[in-house]
Amino acid sequence: MLENVILVGLMGAGKTTVGRAVARRLGRQFYDSDHEIEARTGVRIPIIFEHEGEDGFRQREAQTIDELTQRSGIVLATGGGAVLRAENREHIKSRGTVVYLRANPHDLWLRTRRDKNRPLLQTADPRARLEQLFKERDALYRECATFVIETGRPSVNALVNMVLMQLEVAGIVPGSAGLPSDAPDDRHDGVQDGVHGDEPDRAHGDGEAARAAGGDAKLAQAERDDASQTTPVSPAPDTFPR
């Protein structure tokens, strides 16, 4: 049975982007718990927060993490608040090798300050909110972590190599996996440029495809209602592969 690789850390730490790249290098399946929740409900996470509250979202998150961590040989990026529940921490610690991507609140703020899809940061002072979240959660991430990697301001490619080398030293992956990638070290495809790398692909519109696969009809209707009351705007260019 292959060991799972599980990434934890605050929003904006780069879990999704780094995790996807690690999975690609290892030839493994990648999952993002937030993306899975959105795919299953057919709506964006802010809609879940609005209609079910944070407690409702955390319950869905716990169910998703329990299911995903029972699989074998995957790379999983968890949501920033997943460690708040003891059951999640137990599942994460006992079902994989855990990498904590640790970033300071200032860098996290730089990466997330333009993102409107993070409910916990829709406050008058998101930077102060990130500092508070860091104080509350840093010890919980460390409790779960097999390795702690300080993200600093390197490119995504550099972070991926750091993760793979740690996994190689621990005997989790073959030695060749940690060799430098032949892919170009694109500085605009990285954490260092202030672009968050932690946001899953978002379900847009009314989530038709997801609901057809069993999404939550009540939440989907709520998102349609919300969209009908919102003035459409031109989307910003996607400058970062999500």
Secondary structure, DSSP 4 states (H G I P E B T S, - for coil): -PPPEEEE--TTS-HHHHHHHHHHHHT--EEEHHHHHHHHHSS-HHHHHHHHHHHHHHHHHHHHHHHHHTSSS-EEEPPTTGGGSHHHHHHHHHTSEEEEEE--HHHHHHHHTT--S-GGG-SS-HHHHHHHHHHHHHHHHHHH-SEEEE--S--HHHHHHHHHHHHHHTTSS-GGGGSPPSS---TTSSGGGT----PPPPP-TT-HHHHHTT--HHHHHHHHHHHHTS---PPPP--S--
